[in-house]
């Protein structure tokens, strides 16, 4: 899965609000439109992007499609954020310490790059 694509899809504030609504229960386009106060066509366009990213999928119920979050994608994103959190904990945060590979190291009175 492409983490950047998933985050880009969620990066739009309206899509993020739509996704948050879908996390709490199934919604159709009309329901989301009324709840968020935006047009059905705008919701449909946002849903297309969320579907293409794999964040949601639809189940047909009569004439309507009810959208649900993709659990596999949520598990994947949770794992990616857990990896980022672990890397962040390993980072040396002491003030004045630089581990940059381009930093000059002083040995005696000479500087080596």
Gaussian input, Z-matrix of N, CA and C with variables (Angstrom, degrees):
# hf/3-21g

backbone

0 1
 N
 C     1     B1
 C     2     B2     1     A1
 N     3     B3     2     A2     1     D1
 C     4     B4     3     A3     2     D2
 C     5     B5     4     A4     3     D3
 N     6     B6     5     A5     4     D4
 C     7     B7     6     A6     5     D5
 C     8     B8     7     A7     6     D6
 N     9     B9     8     A8     7     D7
 C    10    B10     9     A9     8     D8
 C    11    B11    10    A10     9     D9
 N    12    B12    11    A11    10    D10
 C    13    B13    12    A12    11    D11
 C    14    B14    13    A13    12    D12
 N    15    B15    14    A14    13    D13
 C    16    B16    15    A15    14    D14
 C    17    B17    16    A16    15    D15
 N    18    B18    17    A17    16    D16
 C    19    B19    18    A18    17    D17
 C    20    B20    19    A19    18    D18
 N    21    B21    20    A20    19    D19
 C    22    B22    21    A21    20    D20
 C    23    B23    22    A22    21    D21
 N    24    B24    23    A23    22    D22
 C    25    B25    24    A24    23    D23
 C    26    B26    25    A25    24    D24
 N    27    B27    26    A26    25    D25
 C    28    B28    27    A27    26    D26
 C    29    B29    28    A28    27    D27
 N    30    B30    29    A29    28    D28
 C    31    B31    30    A30    29    D29
 C    32    B32    31    A31    30    D30
 N    33    B33    32    A32    31    D31
 C    34    B34    33    A33    32    D32
 C    35    B35    34    A34    33    D33
 N    36    B36    35    A35    34    D34
 C    37    B37    36    A36    35    D35
 C    38    B38    37    A37    36    D36
 N    39    B39    38    A38    37    D37
 C    40    B40    39    A39    38    D38
 C    41    B41    40    A40    39    D39
 N    42    B42    41    A41    40    D40
 C    43    B43    42    A42    41    D41
 C    44    B44    43    A43    42    D42
 N    45    B45    44    A44    43    D43
 C    46    B46    45    A45    44    D44
 C    47    B47    46    A46    45    D45
 N    48    B48    47    A47    46    D46
 C    49    B49    48    A48    47    D47
 C    50    B50    49    A49    48    D48
 N    51    B51    50    A50    49    D49
 C    52    B52    51    A51    50    D50
 C    53    B53    52    A52    51    D51
 N    54    B54    53    A53    52    D52
 C    55    B55    54    A54    53    D53
 C    56    B56    55    A55    54    D54
 N    57    B57    56    A56    55    D55
 C    58    B58    57    A57    56    D56
 C    59    B59    58    A58    57    D57
 N    60    B60    59    A59    58    D58
 C    61    B61    60    A60    59    D59
 C    62    B62    61    A61    60    D60
 N    63    B63    62    A62    61    D61
 C    64    B64    63    A63    62    D62
 C    65    B65    64    A64    63    D63
 N    66    B66    65    A65    64    D64
 C    67    B67    66    A66    65    D65
 C    68    B68    67    A67    66    D66
 N    69    B69    68    A68    67    D67
 C    70    B70    69    A69    68    D68
 C    71    B71    70    A70    69    D69
 N    72    B72    71    A71    70    D70
 C    73    B73    72    A72    71    D71
 C    74    B74    73    A73    72    D72
 N    75    B75    74    A74    73    D73
 C    76    B76    75    A75    74    D74
 C    77    B77    76    A76    75    D75
 N    78    B78    77    A77    76    D76
 C    79    B79    78    A78    77    D77
 C    80    B80    79    A79    78    D78
 N    81    B81    80    A80    79    D79
 C    82    B82    81    A81    80    D80
 C    83    B83    82    A82    81    D81
 N    84    B84    83    A83    82    D82
 C    85    B85    84    A84    83    D83
 C    86    B86    85    A85    84    D84
 N    87    B87    86    A86    85    D85
 C    88    B88    87    A87    86    D86
 C    89    B89    88    A88    87    D87
 N    90    B90    89    A89    88    D88
 C    91    B91    90    A90    89    D89
 C    92    B92    91    A91    90    D90
 N    93    B93    92    A92    91    D91
 C    94    B94    93    A93    92    D92
 C    95    B95    94    A94    93    D93
 N    96    B96    95    A95    94    D94
 C    97    B97    96    A96    95    D95
 C    98    B98    97    A97    96    D96
 N    99    B99    98    A98    97    D97
 C   100   B100    99    A99    98    D98
 C   101   B101   100   A100    99    D99
 N   102   B102   101   A101   100   D100
 C   103   B103   102   A102   101   D101
 C   104   B104   103   A103   102   D102
 N   105   B105   104   A104   103   D103
 C   106   B106   105   A105   104   D104
 C   107   B107   106   A106   105   D105
 N   108   B108   107   A107   106   D106
 C   109   B109   108   A108   107   D107
 C   110   B110   109   A109   108   D108
 N   111   B111   110   A110   109   D109
 C   112   B112   111   A111   110   D110
 C   113   B113   112   A112   111   D111
 N   114   B114   113   A113   112   D112
 C   115   B115   114   A114   113   D113
 C   116   B116   115   A115   114   D114
 N   117   B117   116   A116   115   D115
 C   118   B118   117   A117   116   D116
 C   119   B119   118   A118   117   D117
 N   120   B120   119   A119   118   D118
 C   121   B121   120   A120   119   D119
 C   122   B122   121   A121   120   D120
 N   123   B123   122   A122   121   D121
 C   124   B124   123   A123   122   D122
 C   125   B125   124   A124   123   D123
 N   126   B126   125   A125   124   D124
 C   127   B127   126   A126   125   D125
 C   128   B128   127   A127   126   D126
 N   129   B129   128   A128   127   D127
 C   130   B130   129   A129   128   D128
 C   131   B131   130   A130   129   D129
 N   132   B132   131   A131   130   D130
 C   133   B133   132   A132   131   D131
 C   134   B134   133   A133   132   D132
 N   135   B135   134   A134   133   D133
 C   136   B136   135   A135   134   D134
 C   137   B137   136   A136   135   D135
 N   138   B138   137   A137   136   D136
 C   139   B139   138   A138   137   D137
 C   140   B140   139   A139   138   D138
 N   141   B141   140   A140   139   D139
 C   142   B142   141   A141   140   D140
 C   143   B143   142   A142   141   D141
 N   144   B144   143   A143   142   D142
 C   145   B145   144   A144   143   D143
 C   146   B146   145   A145   144   D144
 N   147   B147   146   A146   145   D145
 C   148   B148   147   A147   146   D146
 C   149   B149   148   A148   147   D147
 N   150   B150   149   A149   148   D148
 C   151   B151   150   A150   149   D149
 C   152   B152   151   A151   150   D150
 N   153   B153   152   A152   151   D151
 C   154   B154   153   A153   152   D152
 C   155   B155   154   A154   153   D153
 N   156   B156   155   A155   154   D154
 C   157   B157   156   A156   155   D155
 C   158   B158   157   A157   156   D156
 N   159   B159   158   A158   157   D157
 C   160   B160   159   A159   158   D158
 C   161   B161   160   A160   159   D159
 N   162   B162   161   A161   160   D160
 C   163   B163   162   A162   161   D161
 C   164   B164   163   A163   162   D162
 N   165   B165   164   A164   163   D163
 C   166   B166   165   A165   164   D164
 C   167   B167   166   A166   165   D165
 N   168   B168   167   A167   166   D166
 C   169   B169   168   A168   167   D167
 C   170   B170   169   A169   168   D168
 N   171   B171   170   A170   169   D169
 C   172   B172   171   A171   170   D170
 C   173   B173   172   A172   171   D171
 N   174   B174   173   A173   172   D172
 C   175   B175   174   A174   173   D173
 C   176   B176   175   A175   174   D174
 N   177   B177   176   A176   175   D175
 C   178   B178   177   A177   176   D176
 C   179   B179   178   A178   177   D177
 N   180   B180   179   A179   178   D178
 C   181   B181   180   A180   179   D179
 C   182   B182   181   A181   180   D180
 N   183   B183   182   A182   181   D181
 C   184   B184   183   A183   182   D182
 C   185   B185   184   A184   183   D183
 N   186   B186   185   A185   184   D184
 C   187   B187   186   A186   185   D185
 C   188   B188   187   A187   186   D186
 N   189   B189   188   A188   187   D187
 C   190   B190   189   A189   188   D188
 C   191   B191   190   A190   189   D189
 N   192   B192   191   A191   190   D190
 C   193   B193   192   A192   191   D191
 C   194   B194   193   A193   192   D192
 N   195   B195   194   A194   193   D193
 C   196   B196   195   A195   194   D194
 C   197   B197   196   A196   195   D195
 N   198   B198   197   A197   196   D196
 C   199   B199   198   A198   197   D197
 C   200   B200   199   A199   198   D198
 N   201   B201   200   A200   199   D199
 C   202   B202   201   A201   200   D200
 C   203   B203   202   A202   201   D201
 N   204   B204   203   A203   202   D202
 C   205   B205   204   A204   203   D203
 C   206   B206   205   A205   204   D204
 N   207   B207   206   A206   205   D205
 C   208   B208   207   A207   206   D206
 C   209   B209   208   A208   207   D207
 N   210   B210   209   A209   208   D208
 C   211   B211   210   A210   209   D209
 C   212   B212   211   A211   210   D210
 N   213   B213   212   A212   211   D211
 C   214   B214   213   A213   212   D212
 C   215   B215   214   A214   213   D213
 N   216   B216   215   A215   214   D214
 C   217   B217   216   A216   215   D215
 C   218   B218   217   A217   216   D216
 N   219   B219   218   A218   217   D217
 C   220   B220   219   A219   218   D218
 C   221   B221   220   A220   219   D219
 N   222   B222   221   A221   220   D220
 C   223   B223   222   A222   221   D221
 C   224   B224   223   A223   222   D222
 N   225   B225   224   A224   223   D223
 C   226   B226   225   A225   224   D224
 C   227   B227   226   A226   225   D225
 N   228   B228   227   A227   226   D226
 C   229   B229   228   A228   227   D227
 C   230   B230   229   A229   228   D228
 N   231   B231   230   A230   229   D229
 C   232   B232   231   A231   230   D230
 C   233   B233   232   A232   231   D231
 N   234   B234   233   A233   232   D232
 C   235   B235   234   A234   233   D233
 C   236   B236   235   A235   234   D234
 N   237   B237   236   A236   235   D235
 C   238   B238   237   A237   236   D236
 C   239   B239   238   A238   237   D237
 N   240   B240   239   A239   238   D238
 C   241   B241   240   A240   239   D239
 C   242   B242   241   A241   240   D240
 N   243   B243   242   A242   241   D241
 C   244   B244   243   A243   242   D242
 C   245   B245   244   A244   243   D243
 N   246   B246   245   A245   244   D244
 C   247   B247   246   A246   245   D245
 C   248   B248   247   A247   246   D246
 N   249   B249   248   A248   247   D247
 C   250   B250   249   A249   248   D248
 C   251   B251   250   A250   249   D249
 N   252   B252   251   A251   250   D250
 C   253   B253   252   A252   251   D251
 C   254   B254   253   A253   252   D252
 N   255   B255   254   A254   253   D253
 C   256   B256   255   A255   254   D254
 C   257   B257   256   A256   255   D255
 N   258   B258   257   A257   256   D256
 C   259   B259   258   A258   257   D257
 C   260   B260   259   A259   258   D258
 N   261   B261   260   A260   259   D259
 C   262   B262   261   A261   260   D260
 C   263   B263   262   A262   261   D261
 N   264   B264   263   A263   262   D262
 C   265   B265   264   A264   263   D263
 C   266   B266   265   A265   264   D264
 N   267   B267   266   A266   265   D265
 C   268   B268   267   A267   266   D266
 C   269   B269   268   A268   267   D267
 N   270   B270   269   A269   268   D268
 C   271   B271   270   A270   269   D269
 C   272   B272   271   A271   270   D270
 N   273   B273   272   A272   271   D271
 C   274   B274   273   A273   272   D272
 C   275   B275   274   A274   273   D273
 N   276   B276   275   A275   274   D274
 C   277   B277   276   A276   275   D275
 C   278   B278   277   A277   276   D276
 N   279   B279   278   A278   277   D277
 C   280   B280   279   A279   278   D278
 C   281   B281   280   A280   279   D279
 N   282   B282   281   A281   280   D280
 C   283   B283   282   A282   281   D281
 C   284   B284   283   A283   282   D282
 N   285   B285   284   A284   283   D283
 C   286   B286   285   A285   284   D284
 C   287   B287   286   A286   285   D285
 N   288   B288   287   A287   286   D286
 C   289   B289   288   A288   287   D287
 C   290   B290   289   A289   288   D288
 N   291   B291   290   A290   289   D289
 C   292   B292   291   A291   290   D290
 C   293   B293   292   A292   291   D291
 N   294   B294   293   A293   292   D292
 C   295   B295   294   A294   293   D293
 C   296   B296   295   A295   294   D294
 N   297   B297   296   A296   295   D295
 C   298   B298   297   A297   296   D296
 C   299   B299   298   A298   297   D297
 N   300   B300   299   A299   298   D298
 C   301   B301   300   A300   299   D299
 C   302   B302   301   A301   300   D300
 N   303   B303   302   A302   301   D301
 C   304   B304   303   A303   302   D302
 C   305   B305   304   A304   303   D303
 N   306   B306   305   A305   304   D304
 C   307   B307   306   A306   305   D305
 C   308   B308   307   A307   306   D306
 N   309   B309   308   A308   307   D307
 C   310   B310   309   A309   308   D308
 C   311   B311   310   A310   309   D309
 N   312   B312   311   A311   310   D310
 C   313   B313   312   A312   311   D311
 C   314   B314   313   A313   312   D312
 N   315   B315   314   A314   313   D313
 C   316   B316   315   A315   314   D314
 C   317   B317   316   A316   315   D315
 N   318   B318   317   A317   316   D316
 C   319   B319   318   A318   317   D317
 C   320   B320   319   A319   318   D318
 N   321   B321   320   A320   319   D319
 C   322   B322   321   A321   320   D320
 C   323   B323   322   A322   321   D321
 N   324   B324   323   A323   322   D322
 C   325   B325   324   A324   323   D323
 C   326   B326   325   A325   324   D324
 N   327   B327   326   A326   325   D325
 C   328   B328   327   A327   326   D326
 C   329   B329   328   A328   327   D327
 N   330   B330   329   A329   328   D328
 C   331   B331   330   A330   329   D329
 C   332   B332   331   A331   330   D330
 N   333   B333   332   A332   331   D331
 C   334   B334   333   A333   332   D332
 C   335   B335   334   A334   333   D333
 N   336   B336   335   A335   334   D334
 C   337   B337   336   A336   335   D335
 C   338   B338   337   A337   336   D336

   B1=1.4533
   B2=1.5209
   B3=1.3098
   B4=1.4579
   B5=1.5283
   B6=1.3150
   B7=1.4650
   B8=1.5170
   B9=1.3380
   B10=1.4641
   B11=1.5267
   B12=1.3262
   B13=1.4662
   B14=1.5295
   B15=1.3223
   B16=1.4623
   B17=1.5246
   B18=1.3241
   B19=1.4608
   B20=1.5226
   B21=1.3350
   B22=1.4703
   B23=1.5250
   B24=1.3339
   B25=1.4654
   B26=1.5241
   B27=1.3055
   B28=1.4639
   B29=1.5293
   B30=1.3347
   B31=1.4662
   B32=1.5167
   B33=1.3125
   B34=1.4563
   B35=1.5322
   B36=1.3351
   B37=1.4750
   B38=1.5309
   B39=1.3301
   B40=1.4652
   B41=1.5220
   B42=1.3391
   B43=1.4721
   B44=1.5206
   B45=1.3234
   B46=1.4618
   B47=1.5295
   B48=1.3425
   B49=1.4728
   B50=1.5258
   B51=1.3307
   B52=1.4647
   B53=1.5259
   B54=1.3246
   B55=1.4645
   B56=1.5280
   B57=1.3250
   B58=1.4610
   B59=1.5280
   B60=1.3297
   B61=1.4607
   B62=1.5241
   B63=1.3390
   B64=1.4668
   B65=1.5306
   B66=1.3061
   B67=1.4631
   B68=1.5268
   B69=1.3234
   B70=1.4652
   B71=1.5378
   B72=1.3531
   B73=1.4671
   B74=1.5203
   B75=1.3458
   B76=1.4669
   B77=1.5319
   B78=1.3177
   B79=1.4654
   B80=1.5155
   B81=1.3306
   B82=1.4628
   B83=1.5279
   B84=1.3255
   B85=1.4618
   B86=1.5304
   B87=1.3212
   B88=1.4654
   B89=1.5298
   B90=1.3208
   B91=1.4658
   B92=1.5262
   B93=1.3271
   B94=1.4680
   B95=1.5247
   B96=1.3246
   B97=1.4529
   B98=1.5253
   B99=1.3237
   B100=1.4652
   B101=1.5272
   B102=1.3094
   B103=1.4723
   B104=1.5327
   B105=1.3445
   B106=1.4656
   B107=1.5291
   B108=1.3296
   B109=1.4568
   B110=1.5249
   B111=1.3178
   B112=1.4609
   B113=1.5251
   B114=1.3218
   B115=1.4679
   B116=1.5282
   B117=1.3367
   B118=1.4637
   B119=1.5246
   B120=1.3424
   B121=1.4680
   B122=1.5348
   B123=1.3288
   B124=1.4722
   B125=1.5294
   B126=1.3339
   B127=1.4637
   B128=1.5250
   B129=1.3173
   B130=1.4661
   B131=1.5217
   B132=1.3256
   B133=1.4634
   B134=1.5301
   B135=1.3109
   B136=1.4719
   B137=1.5272
   B138=1.3246
   B139=1.4652
   B140=1.5223
   B141=1.3217
   B142=1.4704
   B143=1.5251
   B144=1.3131
   B145=1.4718
   B146=1.5210
   B147=1.3252
   B148=1.4670
   B149=1.5276
   B150=1.3301
   B151=1.4725
   B152=1.5290
   B153=1.3370
   B154=1.4634
   B155=1.5288
   B156=1.3211
   B157=1.4629
   B158=1.5278
   B159=1.3221
   B160=1.4631
   B161=1.5172
   B162=1.3233
   B163=1.4601
   B164=1.5257
   B165=1.3358
   B166=1.4557
   B167=1.5272
   B168=1.3078
   B169=1.4586
   B170=1.5145
   B171=1.3390
   B172=1.4516
   B173=1.5080
   B174=1.3252
   B175=1.4662
   B176=1.5227
   B177=1.3208
   B178=1.4601
   B179=1.5294
   B180=1.3313
   B181=1.4586
   B182=1.5260
   B183=1.3184
   B184=1.4622
   B185=1.5137
   B186=1.3326
   B187=1.4639
   B188=1.5278
   B189=1.2856
   B190=1.4627
   B191=1.5238
   B192=1.3282
   B193=1.4676
   B194=1.5167
   B195=1.3015
   B196=1.4645
   B197=1.5287
   B198=1.3187
   B199=1.4666
   B200=1.5123
   B201=1.3283
   B202=1.4683
   B203=1.5228
   B204=1.3423
   B205=1.4744
   B206=1.5300
   B207=1.3021
   B208=1.4613
   B209=1.5292
   B210=1.3194
   B211=1.4682
   B212=1.5251
   B213=1.3444
   B214=1.4704
   B215=1.5229
   B216=1.3268
   B217=1.4689
   B218=1.5272
   B219=1.3202
   B220=1.4712
   B221=1.5259
   B222=1.3311
   B223=1.4639
   B224=1.5224
   B225=1.3342
   B226=1.4657
   B227=1.5274
   B228=1.3454
   B229=1.4653
   B230=1.5242
   B231=1.3291
   B232=1.4737
   B233=1.5223
   B234=1.3293
   B235=1.4665
   B236=1.5214
   B237=1.3436
   B238=1.4668
   B239=1.5239
   B240=1.3410
   B241=1.4582
   B242=1.5309
   B243=1.3170
   B244=1.4688
   B245=1.5280
   B246=1.3478
   B247=1.4734
   B248=1.5219
   B249=1.3469
   B250=1.4662
   B251=1.5220
   B252=1.3154
   B253=1.4680
   B254=1.5246
   B255=1.3391
   B256=1.4598
   B257=1.5290
   B258=1.3325
   B259=1.4669
   B260=1.5175
   B261=1.3143
   B262=1.4581
   B263=1.5288
   B264=1.3264
   B265=1.4638
   B266=1.5222
   B267=1.3332
   B268=1.4661
   B269=1.5240
   B270=1.3178
   B271=1.4564
   B272=1.5246
   B273=1.3256
   B274=1.4660
   B275=1.5252
   B276=1.3154
   B277=1.4627
   B278=1.5258
   B279=1.3299
   B280=1.4523
   B281=1.5235
   B282=1.3354
   B283=1.4649
   B284=1.5293
   B285=1.2880
   B286=1.4589
   B287=1.5105
   B288=1.3291
   B289=1.4579
   B290=1.5205
   B291=1.3341
   B292=1.4595
   B293=1.5198
   B294=1.3044
   B295=1.4592
   B296=1.5220
   B297=1.3077
   B298=1.4615
   B299=1.5257
   B300=1.3415
   B301=1.4627
   B302=1.5223
   B303=1.3331
   B304=1.4562
   B305=1.5280
   B306=1.3098
   B307=1.4685
   B308=1.5165
   B309=1.3117
   B310=1.4641
   B311=1.5215
   B312=1.3201
   B313=1.4605
   B314=1.5191
   B315=1.2929
   B316=1.4531
   B317=1.5191
   B318=1.3065
   B319=1.4604
   B320=1.5211
   B321=1.3031
   B322=1.4629
   B323=1.5227
   B324=1.3482
   B325=1.4554
   B326=1.5237
   B327=1.3048
   B328=1.4652
   B329=1.5306
   B330=1.3018
   B331=1.4617
   B332=1.5176
   B333=1.3075
   B334=1.4477
   B335=1.5341
   B336=1.3094
   B337=1.4641
   B338=1.5102
   A1=108.78
   A2=115.22
   A3=121.88
   A4=109.41
   A5=116.27
   A6=121.45
   A7=111.17
   A8=117.14
   A9=120.48
   A10=110.89
   A11=117.65
   A12=121.27
   A13=110.52
   A14=116.69
   A15=120.71
   A16=111.25
   A17=116.19
   A18=119.76
   A19=111.61
   A20=115.87
   A21=119.72
   A22=109.92
   A23=116.75
   A24=120.41
   A25=111.05
   A26=117.72
   A27=121.53
   A28=112.55
   A29=116.73
   A30=121.20
   A31=114.06
   A32=117.19
   A33=120.11
   A34=108.82
   A35=118.27
   A36=119.61
   A37=114.24
   A38=117.27
   A39=119.71
   A40=110.68
   A41=116.80
   A42=119.45
   A43=110.52
   A44=117.17
   A45=119.97
   A46=110.16
   A47=117.09
   A48=120.06
   A49=110.50
   A50=116.47
   A51=120.25
   A52=109.85
   A53=116.13
   A54=120.26
   A55=111.00
   A56=117.12
   A57=120.00
   A58=111.29
   A59=116.88
   A60=120.16
   A61=111.09
   A62=116.01
   A63=120.78
   A64=110.71
   A65=118.12
   A66=120.21
   A67=111.59
   A68=117.24
   A69=119.92
   A70=112.91
   A71=117.07
   A72=120.59
   A73=109.34
   A74=116.15
   A75=121.65
   A76=109.07
   A77=115.59
   A78=120.57
   A79=109.58
   A80=116.01
   A81=121.21
   A82=106.89
   A83=116.94
   A84=121.55
   A85=110.67
   A86=116.46
   A87=120.05
   A88=111.32
   A89=115.86
   A90=120.75
   A91=110.85
   A92=116.33
   A93=120.10
   A94=110.96
   A95=116.21
   A96=121.42
   A97=110.97
   A98=116.75
   A99=120.98
   A100=111.40
   A101=115.64
   A102=119.98
   A103=112.02
   A104=116.28
   A105=120.53
   A106=113.82
   A107=116.67
   A108=119.73
   A109=114.08
   A110=117.13
   A111=121.60
   A112=108.83
   A113=116.53
   A114=119.97
   A115=111.51
   A116=114.67
   A117=120.25
   A118=110.58
   A119=117.05
   A120=119.02
   A121=110.94
   A122=117.52
   A123=120.45
   A124=110.22
   A125=116.14
   A126=120.23
   A127=109.51
   A128=117.32
   A129=121.28
   A130=111.48
   A131=117.06
   A132=120.46
   A133=111.01
   A134=116.61
   A135=120.22
   A136=110.77
   A137=116.60
   A138=120.03
   A139=110.95
   A140=116.83
   A141=120.58
   A142=110.25
   A143=116.98
   A144=120.97
   A145=110.55
   A146=117.20
   A147=120.62
   A148=111.16
   A149=117.00
   A150=121.00
   A151=110.91
   A152=116.66
   A153=120.43
   A154=111.62
   A155=116.50
   A156=120.49
   A157=111.23
   A158=116.68
   A159=120.84
   A160=113.48
   A161=117.12
   A162=120.59
   A163=113.28
   A164=116.65
   A165=120.75
   A166=109.92
   A167=115.27
   A168=121.36
   A169=107.28
   A170=115.74
   A171=119.77
   A172=112.78
   A173=114.95
   A174=122.78
   A175=107.08
   A176=116.21
   A177=120.18
   A178=109.91
   A179=114.22
   A180=121.57
   A181=106.35
   A182=117.35
   A183=121.43
   A184=109.79
   A185=116.23
   A186=120.98
   A187=112.60
   A188=116.15
   A189=120.52
   A190=111.66
   A191=115.03
   A192=121.26
   A193=106.69
   A194=116.07
   A195=121.20
   A196=108.15
   A197=115.75
   A198=121.36
   A199=111.36
   A200=113.75
   A201=122.18
   A202=108.47
   A203=116.96
   A204=119.58
   A205=110.45
   A206=116.64
   A207=121.70
   A208=108.64
   A209=116.01
   A210=120.28
   A211=111.80
   A212=117.48
   A213=120.75
   A214=111.53
   A215=115.56
   A216=119.75
   A217=110.23
   A218=116.97
   A219=119.67
   A220=111.06
   A221=116.94
   A222=120.22
   A223=110.82
   A224=116.18
   A225=120.73
   A226=110.89
   A227=117.13
   A228=120.44
   A229=111.40
   A230=116.92
   A231=119.97
   A232=110.45
   A233=115.77
   A234=120.21
   A235=112.24
   A236=116.80
   A237=120.47
   A238=110.99
   A239=116.81
   A240=119.67
   A241=111.21
   A242=117.87
   A243=120.66
   A244=110.29
   A245=116.76
   A246=119.93
   A247=111.08
   A248=116.48
   A249=120.10
   A250=110.84
   A251=115.89
   A252=120.64
   A253=110.17
   A254=117.43
   A255=121.00
   A256=111.44
   A257=116.62
   A258=119.91
   A259=111.11
   A260=116.19
   A261=120.45
   A262=111.40
   A263=117.19
   A264=120.50
   A265=111.77
   A266=117.38
   A267=121.60
   A268=112.42
   A269=116.90
   A270=121.78
   A271=111.24
   A272=116.47
   A273=121.05
   A274=107.80
   A275=116.37
   A276=121.19
   A277=112.79
   A278=116.57
   A279=119.45
   A280=110.12
   A281=117.70
   A282=119.39
   A283=110.47
   A284=116.17
   A285=120.76
   A286=114.85
   A287=118.91
   A288=121.91
   A289=108.24
   A290=115.43
   A291=120.11
   A292=108.43
   A293=116.49
   A294=121.35
   A295=111.86
   A296=116.25
   A297=121.23
   A298=109.46
   A299=116.38
   A300=119.38
   A301=112.43
   A302=118.55
   A303=120.68
   A304=112.70
   A305=116.17
   A306=119.78
   A307=109.43
   A308=115.39
   A309=120.48
   A310=108.88
   A311=116.11
   A312=121.06
   A313=108.09
   A314=116.46
   A315=121.46
   A316=109.19
   A317=116.30
   A318=122.41
   A319=105.87
   A320=115.19
   A321=118.27
   A322=107.81
   A323=115.43
   A324=120.00
   A325=111.47
   A326=117.53
   A327=120.77
   A328=109.26
   A329=114.01
   A330=120.31
   A331=108.69
   A332=116.47
   A333=121.84
   A334=108.14
   A335=114.00
   A336=118.92
   A337=108.13
   D1=149.56
   D2=-177.35
   D3=-97.10
   D4=104.19
   D5=-177.73
   D6=-59.35
   D7=-42.44
   D8=-178.63
   D9=-61.68
   D10=-40.59
   D11=179.16
   D12=-64.42
   D13=-41.91
   D14=179.34
   D15=-63.84
   D16=-44.88
   D17=-179.48
   D18=-69.02
   D19=-34.87
   D20=177.17
   D21=-63.96
   D22=-41.91
   D23=178.76
   D24=-62.90
   D25=-36.33
   D26=179.80
   D27=-85.98
   D28=-6.96
   D29=-176.02
   D30=-71.87
   D31=-21.91
   D32=177.59
   D33=-78.58
   D34=129.20
   D35=-176.59
   D36=-57.84
   D37=-38.25
   D38=179.92
   D39=-67.60
   D40=-44.06
   D41=178.56
   D42=-63.71
   D43=-37.13
   D44=178.79
   D45=-64.01
   D46=-41.13
   D47=177.94
   D48=-64.96
   D49=-41.27
   D50=177.92
   D51=-61.02
   D52=-46.22
   D53=-179.25
   D54=-62.15
   D55=-40.26
   D56=178.12
   D57=-62.07
   D58=-38.55
   D59=177.83
   D60=-64.74
   D61=-39.72
   D62=-178.84
   D63=-69.96
   D64=-26.19
   D65=177.46
   D66=-66.18
   D67=-28.73
   D68=-176.08
   D69=-85.71
   D70=-29.99
   D71=177.55
   D72=-170.32
   D73=168.16
   D74=176.56
   D75=-65.06
   D76=142.17
   D77=176.77
   D78=-139.02
   D79=147.24
   D80=168.95
   D81=-100.91
   D82=171.04
   D83=-177.84
   D84=-59.49
   D85=-42.85
   D86=-179.01
   D87=-62.10
   D88=-43.51
   D89=179.32
   D90=-61.23
   D91=-45.08
   D92=179.78
   D93=-65.97
   D94=-38.48
   D95=179.29
   D96=-59.66
   D97=-47.28
   D98=179.81
   D99=-67.69
   D100=-42.45
   D101=-176.67
   D102=-65.26
   D103=-39.34
   D104=-175.76
   D105=-97.44
   D106=-8.98
   D107=178.14
   D108=71.51
   D109=33.36
   D110=176.60
   D111=-125.32
   D112=162.33
   D113=-175.45
   D114=-67.68
   D115=155.38
   D116=178.42
   D117=-63.17
   D118=-36.67
   D119=179.98
   D120=-66.68
   D121=-36.11
   D122=177.42
   D123=-66.07
   D124=-42.93
   D125=177.90
   D126=-61.61
   D127=-43.44
   D128=-179.96
   D129=-59.63
   D130=-42.22
   D131=179.06
   D132=-64.48
   D133=-41.25
   D134=177.72
   D135=-67.04
   D136=-38.59
   D137=179.27
   D138=-64.79
   D139=-36.14
   D140=177.96
   D141=-59.25
   D142=-43.53
   D143=-179.93
   D144=-67.53
   D145=-42.12
   D146=178.40
   D147=-64.50
   D148=-38.55
   D149=177.90
   D150=-66.86
   D151=-45.67
   D152=-179.12
   D153=-62.92
   D154=-32.46
   D155=177.07
   D156=-75.58
   D157=-16.63
   D158=179.65
   D159=89.76
   D160=9.12
   D161=-177.91
   D162=-75.48
   D163=-28.25
   D164=-179.66
   D165=-135.24
   D166=161.91
   D167=172.21
   D168=-140.84
   D169=160.56
   D170=-176.88
   D171=-114.43
   D172=147.96
   D173=173.28
   D174=-120.12
   D175=126.41
   D176=179.86
   D177=-73.58
   D178=132.71
   D179=176.69
   D180=-134.75
   D181=93.82
   D182=-174.42
   D183=67.17
   D184=-124.34
   D185=178.75
   D186=-86.52
   D187=-8.72
   D188=-174.49
   D189=-105.28
   D190=155.74
   D191=172.16
   D192=-113.01
   D193=123.12
   D194=176.42
   D195=-95.91
   D196=131.87
   D197=-176.69
   D198=-99.98
   D199=141.46
   D200=178.82
   D201=-132.40
   D202=155.91
   D203=176.37
   D204=-75.19
   D205=147.71
   D206=176.63
   D207=-83.87
   D208=113.99
   D209=-176.88
   D210=-64.17
   D211=-36.15
   D212=178.68
   D213=-59.90
   D214=-42.36
   D215=-179.35
   D216=-69.51
   D217=-39.74
   D218=177.39
   D219=-63.07
   D220=-40.34
   D221=177.01
   D222=-63.78
   D223=-41.46
   D224=178.61
   D225=-61.83
   D226=-48.08
   D227=-179.93
   D228=-63.64
   D229=-38.46
   D230=177.49
   D231=-61.04
   D232=-41.60
   D233=177.89
   D234=-64.52
   D235=-41.10
   D236=179.09
   D237=-64.34
   D238=-42.38
   D239=178.48
   D240=-68.13
   D241=-33.73
   D242=176.30
   D243=-64.61
   D244=-40.32
   D245=176.62
   D246=-62.37
   D247=-42.96
   D248=178.58
   D249=-62.21
   D250=-40.82
   D251=179.60
   D252=-63.31
   D253=-43.68
   D254=178.96
   D255=-62.37
   D256=-42.84
   D257=178.23
   D258=-63.26
   D259=-38.93
   D260=-179.83
   D261=-65.22
   D262=-36.89
   D263=178.16
   D264=-67.09
   D265=-28.92
   D266=-179.21
   D267=-79.55
   D268=-14.17
   D269=-176.69
   D270=-68.55
   D271=132.30
   D272=176.46
   D273=-73.01
   D274=120.34
   D275=-177.10
   D276=-110.68
   D277=15.24
   D278=179.75
   D279=-68.45
   D280=131.73
   D281=178.39
   D282=-64.77
   D283=141.40
   D284=177.48
   D285=83.96
   D286=-1.15
   D287=179.08
   D288=-101.73
   D289=126.06
   D290=178.34
   D291=-122.62
   D292=122.49
   D293=178.58
   D294=-106.30
   D295=18.57
   D296=-178.72
   D297=-64.48
   D298=133.65
   D299=-177.34
   D300=-68.98
   D301=-12.22
   D302=-179.91
   D303=-98.74
   D304=0.62
   D305=-179.11
   D306=-73.66
   D307=137.58
   D308=177.92
   D309=-72.31
   D310=136.63
   D311=179.00
   D312=-106.85
   D313=130.94
   D314=-178.05
   D315=-92.51
   D316=120.71
   D317=176.28
   D318=-123.28
   D319=114.91
   D320=-175.05
   D321=64.76
   D322=-124.91
   D323=178.75
   D324=-109.69
   D325=6.06
   D326=-179.02
   D327=-105.75
   D328=150.71
   D329=177.22
   D330=-107.41
   D331=132.70
   D332=177.84
   D333=-118.34
   D334=139.03
   D335=179.14
   D336=-108.21

